[in-house]
Amino acid sequence: MFQRCFMVCLLVSWMNLGLAQDLSPLEPFIGTWGGDVEMEAAMGGGTFSGKVTFAWAPGKKAITSQMTLIVGGQEMPGSQGITGWNPATKSFYFVDIGADGSWTEGTIEKKGETGFYYEWQSLPVTGAPITMKQEQSFVDADTYNWRVFMKQGDTWVPVMKEVTFKRKK
């Protein structure tokens, strides 16, 4: 019985190797990044700094992320997430949990040589789901630009002005 169970587990593991996708297109994000965010007036305005760290999970089959917000010099937790390959949708897939308990999940597409497009649903603790998207493009190995939009009706509305994130050394 043990041998049969072992063989079935081994076979399933071997079959799943074909489902794993190489995450190397996302490798440029690995590291710690920082940038200053200016919210659009329609979103309440305000500024803060953000720091995000992307790291390989063991085995390089997933990437973890941790976002920290810096407001008035004080660091506050933002969110923690994980990104991997979803074999059902054949796309990069991520889930983030906010420090406030909000839940975000979505997909990432590579666009051209330097760009990435994210689309997701955010479920705030106090409200209905919100559809969001973001665009990121690398300027060079240590700099990327970031824009976030929220869907209102059939229109994508900017949430913040474009942010330039720099790699922290």
MDAnalysis code that builds the backbone (N, CA, C; Angstrom):
import MDAnalysis as mda
import numpy as np

u = mda.Universe.empty(507, n_residues=169, atom_resindex=np.repeat(np.arange(169), 3), trajectory=True)
u.add_TopologyAttr("name", ["N", "CA", "C"] * 169)
u.add_TopologyAttr("resid", np.arange(1, 170))
u.add_TopologyAttr("resname", ["MET", "PHE", "GLN", "ARG", "CYS", "PHE", "MET", "VAL", "CYS", "LEU", "LEU", "VAL", "SER", "TRP", "MET", "ASN", "LEU", "GLY", "LEU", "ALA", "GLN", "ASP", "LEU", "SER", "PRO", "LEU", "GLU", "PRO", "PHE", "ILE", "GLY", "THR", "TRP", "GLY", "GLY", "ASP", "VAL", "GLU", "MET", "GLU", "ALA", "ALA", "MET", "GLY", "GLY", "GLY", "THR", "PHE", "SER", "GLY", "LYS", "VAL", "THR", "PHE", "ALA", "TRP", "ALA", "PRO", "GLY", "LYS", "LYS", "ALA", "ILE", "THR", "SER", "GLN", "MET", "THR", "LEU", "ILE", "VAL", "GLY", "GLY", "GLN", "GLU", "MET", "PRO", "GLY", "SER", "GLN", "GLY", "ILE", "THR", "GLY", "TRP", "ASN", "PRO", "ALA", "THR", "LYS", "SER", "PHE", "TYR", "PHE", "VAL", "ASP", "ILE", "GLY", "ALA", "ASP", "GLY", "SER", "TRP", "THR", "GLU", "GLY", "THR", "ILE", "GLU", "LYS", "LYS", "GLY", "GLU", "THR", "GLY", "PHE", "TYR", "TYR", "GLU", "TRP", "GLN", "SER", "LEU", "PRO", "VAL", "THR", "GLY", "ALA", "PRO", "ILE", "THR", "MET", "LYS", "GLN", "GLU", "GLN", "SER", "PHE", "VAL", "ASP", "ALA", "ASP", "THR", "TYR", "ASN", "TRP", "ARG", "VAL", "PHE", "MET", "LYS", "GLN", "GLY", "ASP", "THR", "TRP", "VAL", "PRO", "VAL", "MET", "LYS", "GLU", "VAL", "THR", "PHE", "LYS", "ARG", "LYS", "LYS"])
u.atoms.positions = np.array([
    [0.829, -1.191, 0.000],
    [0.000, 0.000, 0.000],
    [0.877, 1.259, 0.000],
    [1.902, 1.281, 0.855],
    [2.793, 2.432, 0.939],
    [3.455, 2.685, -0.410],
    [3.917, 1.588, -1.066],
    [4.593, 1.756, -2.350],
    [3.644, 2.336, -3.397],
    [2.397, 1.871, -3.409],
    [1.421, 2.375, -4.370],
    [1.167, 3.867, -4.117],
    [0.978, 4.230, -2.858],
    [0.741, 5.632, -2.503],
    [1.942, 6.489, -2.892],
    [3.148, 5.993, -2.610],
    [4.367, 6.708, -2.949],
    [4.455, 6.919, -4.458],
    [4.146, 5.872, -5.237],
    [4.226, 5.967, -6.695],
    [3.192, 6.965, -7.240],
    [1.985, 6.950, -6.685],
    [0.958, 7.900, -7.121],
    [1.411, 9.327, -6.817],
    [1.935, 9.551, -5.608],
    [2.426, 10.890, -5.235],
    [3.564, 11.320, -6.147],
    [4.476, 10.404, -6.441],
    [5.599, 10.700, -7.319],
    [5.101, 11.051, -8.721],
    [4.128, 10.287, -9.228],
    [3.573, 10.540, -10.550],
    [2.880, 11.902, -10.602],
    [2.074, 12.204, -9.598],
    [1.385, 13.497, -9.555],
    [2.400, 14.633, -9.499],
    [3.443, 14.485, -8.692],
    [4.485, 15.517, -8.610],
    [5.166, 15.697, -9.953],
    [5.466, 14.594, -10.621],
    [6.120, 14.663, -11.915],
    [5.220, 15.354, -12.931],
    [3.919, 15.011, -12.926],
    [2.977, 15.636, -13.852],
    [2.860, 17.128, -13.576],
    [2.897, 17.529, -12.327],
    [2.779, 18.946, -11.979],
    [3.986, 19.759, -12.405],
    [5.132, 19.094, -12.632],
    [6.300, 19.829, -13.106],
    [5.992, 20.513, -14.432],
    [5.175, 19.877, -15.253],
    [4.799, 20.455, -16.531],
    [3.870, 21.646, -16.386],
    [3.215, 21.784, -15.235],
    [2.294, 22.894, -15.026],
    [3.004, 24.148, -14.546],
    [4.169, 23.975, -13.954],
    [4.895, 25.128, -13.420],
    [5.433, 25.963, -14.578],
    [5.377, 27.248, -14.445],
    [5.866, 28.158, -15.466],
    [7.119, 28.843, -14.946],
    [8.019, 29.093, -15.839],
    [9.223, 29.832, -15.501],
    [8.829, 31.266, -15.136],
    [9.176, 31.695, -13.939],
    [8.837, 33.046, -13.491],
    [9.914, 34.072, -13.851],
    [10.899, 33.667, -14.653],
    [12.005, 34.580, -14.955],
    [11.565, 35.905, -15.588],
    [10.435, 35.993, -16.326],
    [10.039, 37.321, -16.809],
    [9.799, 38.326, -15.680],
    [9.497, 37.825, -14.475],
    [9.250, 38.714, -13.335],
    [10.510, 38.970, -12.505],
    [11.609, 38.321, -12.871],
    [12.845, 38.439, -12.090],
    [13.358, 39.873, -11.931],
    [13.167, 40.769, -12.908],
    [13.662, 42.138, -12.705],
    [13.111, 42.820, -11.451],
    [11.961, 42.358, -10.940],
    [11.380, 42.969, -9.744],
    [12.076, 42.550, -8.451],
    [12.826, 41.443, -8.469],
    [13.432, 40.937, -7.239],
    [14.330, 42.016, -6.639],
    [14.090, 42.334, -5.374],
    [14.846, 43.364, -4.678],
    [13.905, 44.267, -3.898],
    [14.466, 45.332, -3.365],
    [13.684, 46.306, -2.599],
    [13.654, 47.618, -3.366],
    [12.462, 48.202, -3.448],
    [12.213, 49.396, -4.240],
    [11.539, 50.463, -3.392],
    [11.751, 51.724, -3.738],
    [11.088, 52.809, -3.025],
    [10.656, 53.904, -3.975],
    [9.546, 54.573, -3.629],
    [9.050, 55.672, -4.448],
    [8.085, 56.538, -3.662],
    [7.868, 57.747, -4.144],
    [6.944, 58.692, -3.513],
    [5.649, 58.743, -4.311],
    [4.538, 58.579, -3.619],
    [3.221, 58.483, -4.249],
    [2.443, 59.769, -4.003],
    [1.870, 60.317, -5.079],
    [0.975, 61.467, -4.966],
    [-0.382, 61.043, -5.515],
    [-1.361, 60.973, -4.628],
    [-2.702, 60.549, -5.020],
    [-3.373, 61.639, -5.852],
    [-4.230, 61.228, -6.784],
    [-5.010, 62.178, -7.577],
    [-6.003, 62.895, -6.661],
    [-6.300, 64.155, -6.968],
    [-7.239, 64.941, -6.149],
    [-8.596, 64.253, -6.057],
    [-9.040, 63.640, -7.161],
    [-10.341, 62.959, -7.165],
    [-10.367, 61.759, -6.217],
    [-9.189, 61.284, -5.815],
    [-9.086, 60.149, -4.897],
    [-8.766, 60.611, -3.475],
    [-8.886, 61.903, -3.232],
    [-8.649, 62.415, -1.885],
    [-7.316, 63.106, -1.705],
    [-6.456, 63.041, -2.727],
    [-5.159, 63.700, -2.643],
    [-4.258, 63.071, -1.599],
    [-3.188, 63.765, -1.268],
    [-2.251, 63.289, -0.256],
    [-1.032, 62.625, -0.868],
    [0.015, 62.556, -0.064],
    [1.259, 61.931, -0.500],
    [1.767, 60.990, 0.577],
    [2.517, 60.005, 0.162],
    [3.203, 59.092, 1.068],
    [4.318, 58.421, 0.290],
    [5.196, 57.771, 0.980],
    [6.252, 56.993, 0.337],
    [5.906, 55.521, 0.472],
    [6.384, 54.760, -0.487],
    [6.157, 53.325, -0.443],
    [7.465, 52.584, -0.602],
    [7.558, 51.466, 0.072],
    [8.715, 50.578, -0.073],
    [8.149, 49.185, -0.300],
    [8.626, 48.508, -1.340],
    [8.157, 47.150, -1.617],
    [9.365, 46.255, -1.850],
    [9.304, 45.070, -1.265],
    [10.357, 44.074, -1.437],
    [9.759, 42.851, -2.113],
    [10.371, 42.453, -3.226],
    [10.010, 41.227, -3.927],
    [11.144, 40.232, -3.706],
    [10.804, 38.997, -3.342],
    [11.821, 37.974, -3.079],
    [11.343, 36.630, -3.612],
    [12.288, 35.808, -4.011],
    [11.943, 34.455, -4.440],
    [11.489, 33.636, -3.245],
    [10.426, 32.882, -3.423],
    [10.042, 31.862, -2.449],
    [10.952, 30.656, -2.708],
    [11.091, 29.748, -1.741],
    [11.937, 28.567, -1.960],
    [11.550, 27.835, -3.249],
    [12.558, 27.448, -4.014],
    [12.331, 26.724, -5.254],
    [12.054, 27.610, -6.459],
    [11.975, 28.916, -6.265],
    [11.727, 29.890, -7.338],
    [10.458, 29.580, -8.139],
    [9.444, 29.031, -7.484],
    [8.153, 28.782, -8.143],
    [7.131, 29.845, -7.758],
    [7.535, 30.787, -6.920],
    [6.660, 31.882, -6.507],
    [7.533, 33.058, -6.076],
    [6.932, 34.238, -6.108],
    [7.596, 35.459, -5.646],
    [6.738, 36.050, -4.538],
    [7.375, 36.369, -3.423],
    [6.656, 37.007, -2.322],
    [6.850, 38.521, -2.420],
    [5.900, 39.253, -1.863],
    [6.030, 40.713, -1.846],
    [5.590, 41.237, -0.492],
    [6.245, 42.305, -0.086],
    [5.863, 42.981, 1.152],
    [5.943, 44.479, 0.904],
    [4.797, 45.154, 1.071],
    [4.707, 46.601, 0.863],
    [4.626, 47.296, 2.211],
    [5.426, 48.337, 2.365],
    [5.403, 49.168, 3.563],
    [5.076, 50.593, 3.131],
    [4.182, 51.235, 3.847],
    [3.845, 52.634, 3.591],
    [4.603, 53.499, 4.583],
    [5.082, 54.641, 4.131],
    [5.810, 55.558, 5.002],
    [5.079, 56.899, 4.950],
    [4.434, 57.238, 6.059],
    [3.646, 58.469, 6.147],
    [4.202, 59.292, 7.299],
    [4.620, 60.521, 7.011],
    [5.174, 61.381, 8.055],
    [6.380, 60.762, 8.745],
    [7.189, 60.014, 7.985],
    [8.379, 59.378, 8.547],
    [8.108, 58.083, 9.298],
    [6.858, 57.723, 9.479],
    [6.492, 56.499, 10.206],
    [6.208, 55.369, 9.216],
    [6.846, 54.211, 9.427],
    [6.570, 53.035, 8.603],
    [5.332, 52.325, 9.118],
    [4.465, 51.957, 8.172],
    [3.243, 51.220, 8.508],
    [3.115, 50.048, 7.540],
    [2.615, 48.913, 8.022],
    [2.439, 47.785, 7.107],
    [1.434, 48.132, 6.018],
    [1.714, 47.682, 4.808],
    [0.809, 47.908, 3.682],
    [0.120, 46.623, 3.266],
    [0.899, 45.694, 2.691],
    [0.329, 44.421, 2.258],
    [1.426, 43.379, 2.120],
    [1.001, 42.132, 2.073],
    [1.895, 41.013, 1.782],
    [1.235, 40.181, 0.705],
    [2.041, 39.660, -0.210],
    [1.454, 38.908, -1.301],
    [2.344, 37.802, -1.808],
    [1.782, 37.058, -2.749],
    [2.522, 35.989, -3.410],
    [2.069, 35.932, -4.862],
    [3.023, 35.706, -5.755],
    [2.758, 35.615, -7.186],
    [3.298, 34.295, -7.690],
    [2.548, 33.639, -8.552],
    [2.981, 32.387, -9.159],
    [2.296, 32.205, -10.497],
    [2.431, 31.012, -11.052],
    [1.823, 30.682, -12.332],
    [0.531, 29.928, -12.093],
    [-0.555, 30.367, -12.723],
    [-1.839, 29.685, -12.626],
    [-2.006, 28.834, -13.881],
    [-1.880, 27.501, -13.763],
    [-1.962, 26.653, -14.956],
    [-3.350, 26.641, -15.588],
    [-4.393, 26.918, -14.823],
    [-5.755, 26.923, -15.376],
    [-5.955, 28.098, -16.328],
    [-5.463, 29.283, -15.953],
    [-5.636, 30.472, -16.797],
    [-4.400, 30.761, -17.644],
    [-3.333, 29.989, -17.410],
    [-2.062, 30.178, -18.115],
    [-1.590, 31.630, -18.014],
    [-1.563, 32.105, -16.774],
    [-1.137, 33.483, -16.536],
    [-0.443, 33.578, -15.186],
    [0.342, 34.641, -15.041],
    [0.896, 34.946, -13.728],
    [-0.266, 35.416, -12.871],
    [-0.335, 34.936, -11.649],
    [-1.475, 35.184, -10.768],
    [-0.944, 35.649, -9.424],
    [-1.595, 36.640, -8.821],
    [-1.129, 37.111, -7.517],
    [-2.289, 37.284, -6.557],
    [-1.950, 37.183, -5.278],
    [-2.882, 37.436, -4.181],
    [-2.146, 38.312, -3.184],
    [-2.784, 39.389, -2.743],
    [-2.237, 40.272, -1.706],
    [-3.265, 40.406, -0.597],
    [-2.780, 40.434, 0.624],
    [-3.631, 40.697, 1.780],
    [-3.131, 41.999, 2.402],
    [-4.020, 42.977, 2.516],
    [-3.660, 44.263, 3.095],
    [-3.610, 44.205, 4.605],
    [-2.854, 45.112, 5.198],
    [-2.762, 45.179, 6.664],
    [-4.127, 45.434, 7.289],
    [-5.046, 46.013, 6.513],
    [-6.398, 46.279, 7.013],
    [-7.341, 45.091, 6.818],
    [-6.823, 43.990, 6.248],
    [-7.645, 42.808, 6.011],
    [-8.253, 42.752, 4.625],
    [-7.998, 43.766, 3.797],
    [-8.523, 43.738, 2.430],
    [-7.841, 42.621, 1.641],
    [-8.504, 42.191, 0.590],
    [-8.061, 41.046, -0.194],
    [-7.986, 41.467, -1.653],
    [-6.884, 41.172, -2.325],
    [-6.713, 41.514, -3.729],
    [-6.202, 40.299, -4.467],
    [-6.777, 40.019, -5.636],
    [-6.255, 38.941, -6.471],
    [-6.417, 39.320, -7.927],
    [-5.428, 38.906, -8.740],
    [-5.484, 39.261, -10.148],
    [-4.399, 38.602, -10.959],
    [-4.231, 39.091, -12.180],
    [-3.275, 38.513, -13.119],
    [-2.261, 39.568, -13.561],
    [-1.131, 39.059, -14.061],
    [-0.063, 39.913, -14.578],
    [0.275, 39.427, -15.981],
    [0.381, 40.363, -16.919],
    [0.813, 40.055, -18.279],
    [2.072, 40.844, -18.583],
    [3.002, 40.206, -19.266],
    [4.182, 40.924, -19.743],
    [3.793, 41.638, -21.029],
    [4.172, 42.909, -21.141],
    [3.877, 43.717, -22.323],
    [5.186, 44.207, -22.928],
    [5.552, 43.678, -24.064],
    [6.787, 44.087, -24.716],
    [8.005, 43.676, -23.912],
    [9.087, 44.383, -24.131],
    [10.350, 44.049, -23.466],
    [10.418, 44.539, -22.029],
    [9.752, 45.666, -21.718],
    [9.963, 46.289, -20.410],
    [8.689, 46.528, -19.612],
    [7.537, 46.149, -20.140],
    [6.286, 46.495, -19.477],
    [5.542, 45.317, -18.871],
    [4.708, 45.633, -17.889],
    [3.848, 44.650, -17.227],
    [2.487, 45.291, -17.015],
    [1.441, 44.499, -17.200],
    [0.069, 44.962, -17.039],
    [-0.602, 44.064, -16.005],
    [-1.157, 44.661, -14.978],
    [-1.847, 43.935, -13.911],
    [-3.327, 44.303, -13.978],
    [-4.190, 43.329, -13.762],
    [-5.606, 43.631, -13.571],
    [-6.083, 42.799, -12.396],
    [-6.891, 43.424, -11.506],
    [-7.292, 42.710, -10.305],
    [-8.612, 43.196, -9.754],
    [-9.130, 42.393, -8.846],
    [-10.291, 42.749, -8.033],
    [-9.787, 42.963, -6.619],
    [-10.173, 44.061, -6.036],
    [-9.833, 44.342, -4.650],
    [-11.117, 44.278, -3.841],
    [-11.065, 43.559, -2.748],
    [-12.233, 43.454, -1.875],
    [-11.907, 44.163, -0.571],
    [-12.296, 45.451, -0.458],
    [-12.048, 46.182, 0.780],
    [-12.856, 45.576, 1.928],
    [-12.395, 45.808, 3.129],
    [-13.071, 45.283, 4.312],
    [-14.475, 45.866, 4.429],
    [-14.643, 47.103, 3.990],
    [-15.911, 47.807, 4.227],
    [-16.753, 48.035, 2.978],
    [-16.500, 47.326, 1.889],
    [-17.280, 47.655, 0.705],
    [-17.316, 46.582, -0.354],
    [-17.851, 46.962, -1.495],
    [-17.996, 46.072, -2.637],
    [-16.668, 45.947, -3.387],
    [-16.506, 44.876, -4.173],
    [-15.271, 44.701, -4.945],
    [-15.012, 45.885, -5.877],
    [-13.742, 46.183, -6.065],
    [-13.307, 47.265, -6.943],
    [-12.403, 46.647, -8.001],
    [-12.623, 46.987, -9.273],
    [-11.757, 46.510, -10.346],
    [-10.666, 47.547, -10.570],
    [-9.421, 47.080, -10.574],
    [-8.266, 47.963, -10.699],
    [-7.340, 47.419, -11.784],
    [-6.459, 48.291, -12.260],
    [-5.369, 47.849, -13.126],
    [-4.158, 48.712, -12.830],
    [-3.001, 48.184, -13.155],
    [-1.782, 48.975, -13.039],
    [-0.877, 48.650, -14.205],
    [-0.057, 49.615, -14.536],
    [0.922, 49.466, -15.599],
    [2.282, 49.781, -15.007],
    [3.227, 48.909, -15.270],
    [4.596, 49.124, -14.818],
    [5.510, 48.971, -16.016],
    [6.490, 49.849, -16.115],
    [7.469, 49.726, -17.190],
    [8.844, 50.084, -16.650],
    [9.802, 49.249, -17.002],
    [11.175, 49.473, -16.570],
    [11.833, 50.519, -17.456],
    [12.448, 51.502, -16.812],
    [13.234, 52.519, -17.495],
    [14.643, 51.974, -17.689],
    [15.152, 51.338, -16.646],
    [16.438, 50.646, -16.665],
    [16.382, 49.582, -15.572],
    [17.493, 48.901, -15.312],
    [17.500, 47.786, -14.354],
    [17.162, 48.212, -12.929],
    [17.317, 49.496, -12.618],
    [17.104, 49.969, -11.250],
    [15.962, 50.979, -11.118],
    [15.141, 51.125, -12.163],
    [14.062, 52.114, -12.150],
    [12.850, 51.573, -12.905],
    [11.677, 51.688, -12.286],
    [10.457, 51.422, -13.048],
    [9.393, 52.456, -12.707],
    [8.523, 52.717, -13.680],
    [7.406, 53.641, -13.506],
    [6.140, 52.840, -13.256],
    [5.248, 53.394, -12.432],
    [4.062, 52.678, -11.953],
    [2.854, 53.590, -12.015],
    [1.766, 53.116, -12.619],
    [0.489, 53.844, -12.667],
    [-0.612, 52.894, -12.229],
    [-1.579, 53.400, -11.462],
    [-2.710, 52.597, -10.988],
    [-4.004, 53.297, -11.386],
    [-4.969, 52.501, -11.847],
    [-6.268, 53.005, -12.286],
    [-7.381, 52.199, -11.631],
    [-8.525, 52.843, -11.436],
    [-9.711, 52.187, -10.890],
    [-10.818, 52.292, -11.936],
    [-11.561, 51.206, -12.105],
    [-12.651, 51.214, -13.078],
    [-13.895, 51.832, -12.452],
    [-14.410, 52.862, -13.120],
    [-15.663, 53.505, -12.713],
    [-16.571, 53.487, -13.932],
    [-17.589, 52.620, -13.899],
    [-18.427, 52.424, -15.081],
    [-17.599, 51.770, -16.166],
    [-17.508, 52.424, -17.332],
    [-16.696, 51.910, -18.439],
    [-15.369, 52.647, -18.572],
    [-15.039, 53.478, -17.591],
    [-13.863, 54.340, -17.673],
    [-12.815, 53.939, -16.640],
    [-11.540, 53.973, -17.061],
    [-10.426, 53.768, -16.129],
    [-9.974, 55.134, -15.628],
    [-10.052, 55.348, -14.320],
    [-9.731, 56.625, -13.692],
    [-8.404, 56.490, -12.947],
    [-7.433, 57.412, -13.183],
    [-6.161, 57.338, -12.459],
    [-6.371, 57.497, -10.953],
    [-5.690, 56.668, -10.193],
    [-5.749, 56.732, -8.731],
    [-4.635, 57.627, -8.206],
    [-3.498, 57.615, -8.895],
    [-2.333, 58.397, -8.470],
    [-1.573, 58.866, -9.693],
    [-0.743, 59.852, -9.475],
    [0.142, 60.290, -10.544],
    [1.190, 59.196, -10.744],
    [1.814, 59.180, -11.921],
    [2.830, 58.159, -12.177],
    [3.924, 58.236, -11.115],
    [4.302, 57.080, -10.600],
    [5.322, 56.986, -9.558],
    [6.565, 56.342, -10.156],
    [7.723, 56.881, -9.847],
    [8.983, 56.263, -10.238],
    [9.546, 55.542, -9.022],
    [9.722, 54.229, -9.156],
    [10.321, 53.427, -8.092],
    [11.781, 53.179, -8.430],
    [12.639, 53.373, -7.438],
    [14.078, 53.146, -7.581],
    [14.484, 51.962, -6.715],
    [15.396, 51.164, -7.264],
    [15.921, 50.032, -6.500],
    [16.761, 50.552, -5.342],
    [16.521, 50.000, -4.143],
    [17.322, 50.351, -2.963],
    [18.560, 49.469, -2.964],
    [19.684, 50.055, -2.716],
    [20.946, 49.291, -2.707],
    [21.296, 48.859, -1.312],
])
